[in-house]
Amino acid sequence: MSSPPPGAARDGAVEDLRVTVGLPIEDEQLLRSIASGLSEVERLLREVVRSDVPAVHDAALHLVEAGGKRFRPLFTLLSAQFGPKQGEQVVVAAAAVELVHLATLYHDDVMDEATMRRGAESVNARWDNTVAILTGDFLFAHASRLVADLGTDAARIIAETFGELVTGQMRETVGPGPGTDPVEHYLTVIAQKTGSLIATAGRFGGMMSGADEEQVAALRRFGDIVGTAFQISDDVIDIASPSVELGKAQGTDLREGVRTLPMLYALADPESDPRLRGLLAGPIVEDALVEEALGLLRRSSGLERARVTLSDYASRARAELAALPASPARDACESVADYLVARTF
């Protein structure tokens, strides 16, 4: 079977991302610039994970070929539009950020005992936990190598980001301590686990393109807020959207015993249904009980409060863009913030 022309492949990738993260469709020049950059990122990802050891090569390439939203490299490339330089360093930074993200997925699947990832069998299920952990470490190592070529500031930033990712995971694993507000604890966890890397993506894009310090700082803050908002948006969708829209079974978090923001808000409401409190006490295995819990959550105050919080994060993200010059790139960033809210209804 022949491969599609390079331009067609890029157009298809951008169209997918446009739908996924709400990129505006008006500015074709911006879209094609990002498409070209994403094509280079894909090429570099496959080049970097290559190994002479077949087991390492196959396991490392497994998630790269599974695809995904590629939002982090996309945001790196989008952030680079605010600087005068659109060179190789931007692509290297975008690939490094995606490698870090992929590495965390390998480790997450081990901790979650996942069997599927991005529609494919997870590495820990296909091989074993040891292979998955070592593959994640392999990708972390290559991400560090790429960033080392970007200078000492970039190397320091990615090291700090590693620390945030691990700290967020540790917070989630240990849980809130005595006297800690579970909602505040949860928001801190997702800011570290999701927001920190997207913040670094924006920061790298601005830095590598030569944007000024104020703009780089704004992109970093926007990425941090948007990253947290993405997780809240997913929390709402997991409860509110039917399986046919999700493309997977509803109530994944309920089945895993994970208390997301709508659940935490519902539990904090003294008027919440006692039956819902009982169901949220632990993982729910039976499909009928999952459906019951979903119905109660949809009627609870928790879902609406989570939507209000999401809207607040989106507003805060848009406010950070005031430091950036008016442009199609800024419009695209605004549309991402808007889309996070719109996709939950």
N, C-alpha and C positions, 0 to 999 in steps of 0.2 A: 504494500500500500504506500503510495507516495505521500510525502509530508506536505502540509499546506505551505504556501509562500510565506517568508518571514514576516512580511507586512500583515498578512492575514492573521498569523499567530499573535502578533502584538495587538492587533485590533480586537481579537477575541479575548485576550487577557484583560485589556482595559475595559471592555464591555462588562466582563464578569465583575471587575472591581468597582465599576461605576454602579452596578446594581447592589453590590455588597455593602459599600460604605457611602453611597450617596454622592459620588462625585458629580459635579455639574456637567452637562453635556454640551454646553454652548461653545466652549473654546477648544476647537480641534487641535490647535497648535500645542496647547498645554497637554492635552491627552496624548498626542503623539510623542511629545518629549518624555512623558512618564512611561509610555509604552516602550520606547527605545531604551530607557534606563532599566526598566524591569527585565527586558530581554538580556541585557548585559549582566544583571544581577543573577538571573537564572544560569547563565553560562558560567559565571564565577562560582556559584554554589556547587555545581557539578564538578568543576575543576578542583575545588578545594577539598571536597570529600573523597576524592579518588585515593585509593590505597593499593599497594602491591599485595596486601593480604586480603584474599577474597572475602573472608568473613567480615572484616572491618569495612571493606568497600560496600558490600551488599547491605549491611545493617545501616551504615551511614547514609547511603543513597535512598533507603527505604522511604523515609518521610519527605525527603526533598522531592522525590517523584510523585508522592501522594498529593502534592500541591498545597492548597490552602488559600487563605485570603491574601497573604503577603502584605498585610496592612502596614507592618513596620517598615519594610523597605519602601513601600509606596509613600509613606509619610516622610521618610528620609528624603526621597526624591522630590516630593512636593515642597518640603521645607527649603530645599536647595534652590528653589525658584526665587527666593528672596535675596540671593547673593549674586554677584556678577560672574562667578566661575561655575561652570557645569562640567567638571573634569572627572578623571578616573577616581579621584579620592572620594567623590560622592558615591559612586557605585561600590567601591570597596567598603565604605562605611555602611551602606545599605545592606550589603551581603553579610557583614559581620553581625549586625543587629539581628538579622534573620537567623543566622547560625546559633546565636545565643537563645533565641526563642525556641528553635527546634530542639536544642539541647535540653531545655527545661521540659519540653513535652515528653522526651524519652524518660526523664526522671519522674515526671508526674504520673506517667502510665504505670511505672513500677509501684509507686506509693498508693495509687488508686486501684491497683490490680486490674487495670483496663484490658480489654481484649480487642477493642477496635479503636482506630484513630484515623480520622479523615476518610472514612469509608473503607479503609484497609485494615488488615490484621495488624495489631500493634506489635512492636519488636519484642516486647517481653513475652507476648503470647506465641509469636512465631519462632523465636529462639528461646531466650530465658531472661530472667531478671538481671543476671550478671552481664550479659551481652548488652542489654538496654542501658544499664548504668555506665558501662565502659564506653559505649557509643556516644552517650551524652557528654561524657568527659572528653572524648575525641573531638566533638564539635566545639566545646568550650575552648579547647586548646587552639583549634584553628581560627576561631573568632579572635582570640587574643593575638595570634600571629598576624592576622590581617590588620588589627587595630594598631599593633606596634609600628607598622609602616606609616601610620597617620600622625605620629608624633607623641611626645610624652603627655601632653594634655589629654589627648584622646585615650591613651592607655590608662591614665588615672581615672578618667570618667567611666570607662567600661569596668574597671576594677570596683569602683564605688557602686556601680549598677549591679554587679555580681553580688555585692554585700546586701543590697536592698532586696534582691530576689530571694536570697537565702533567708534573710531575716523575716520577710513576709511569709515564706513557707513555714518557718519555725513558729511564728506567731499563730498561724492557722493550725499547725499540728498540736501545739500546747493548749491553745484555746485561751479565752479571756480569764484573767486572774480574778481573785476575790475583789469585789468592789469596782470592777471594770465594766463599763457600759458595753454590752454585747454589740450594739449597733456601731459605736465608735471603734470598737476592736475590729469589727468586720470591715469597715471602711478603710481603716489603716492597713489591714491585710491586703485588700485588693489594690490599694494605691501602691503598695510595695511590689506585689506580685505581678501586676499588670501595668499600672501607671508608670512605674519607674523606667521600664524598658522603652515604652512609647515616648516618654519624655526624652530619653537619650537619643532616640531616632530623630526627633525634631531638632535637638541640640546639635547632633552630628551634621544633619543636613545644612543647617545654618552656618555652622563653623566651617565645613569643608567647601562651602560655596562663597565664603568671604562676606557673609552678612554681618552687619554691625552688632555690637554686644547687646544692645537693647532688643534687637530683633531676635537674636539667638535665645535670650532669656525668655522672651514672650513665647517662642516656639516650644521651649522646654516646659513652661508652665501649661501651655495649651495641651501638649502631649500628655502631661501628668493627669490633668483633669479629664481629658477625653478617654484615656486608658481606663480610669476608674469608672467613667460613665458607661463604657462598653460592657463592663462586667455587670453593672446594675441593669443595663438594658437586657443582657442575656438572662439575668435572674427573672426579670418580669416575663420575658418571652417564654421561658421554660414552664411557666405557670399558665400564662394567658393564651398562648397560641395552640391551636390543634395540631395533632401529630402530622397531618398532611402538609402543613406549612413549615413545621420544624424540620421535616425530613428525617425524623427519628422519634423514638417513643417520648411521650410527655412525661414530666415529672422525674427527670433524671436525678435531680438533686434530692428529691424525696426518697427515691430508691436507694441512694447512697448515704442517706442520713446527714446530708449537708444542709445546714441552716443558712439560707440566703437572706438577702435584705427584706423581701416581702414577708418571709416567715418570722424573722426577728421582730419586725414591726407588729405583726399579728400577735406574737407572744407577749409583747410589751403592752398591748391593749388589754386592760382589765375586763373589758366587755366581750373579748373574743370567745367563741364557742368552746366550751370545755372539751368537747369531742375533738376539735382541731388540736388543742393542746396535747391531748393524749396521743393523737396520731403523730405529732411532730416530736415525740419523745425519743424516737430512734428511726433507723432505716425501715422503710415500708417495702415488703417483699411482694405481697399479693396485688395483682392488677386492680381488683375491685376496691381495695383500700386506697390505692394511689388515686384512683378516680374520685373517691369520696373526699380525700384530702384536697385535691385540686379544686373541686367544687366549693368546698368551705373556704379555701384561700381566695378564690375569685370573689366570694361574697364578703370577705373580711376587709377591715380597714387597712391591712398590711399592704395589699397590692396597690391601692390608691396612694398610700403614703410613699411607697417606693417610686411610683411614677412622678410624684411631686419632687422627690429628691433628685430623680434623674433630670427633670426639667431645670432644677436649680443648677446642677452640674453643667448642663448644656449652656445655660445663660452665662455662667462663670467662664466657660471655655470661650464663648463668643466675645466676652469682654476683653479677654487677653489679646485678641486679634487687633484691637485698636492701635497697638504699637506697630503694626505692620502696614506697609503701603497698600492702598487699594490696587487690586490686580486680580486676574483670573485665579491665581493661586490662593489668594485670601478668600475669594468667593468659594473655592473648593473646600477650604478648611471650615468655613461657616456652614456649608452644606452638610459636612460630616456631623457637626454638632446638632444640626436640625434633624438629620436622619436618625440619630440615636433615639430621639424621642418618637419620631413618626413610626419607626419600625415596631414599636411596642403596642400599637393600636390596630 
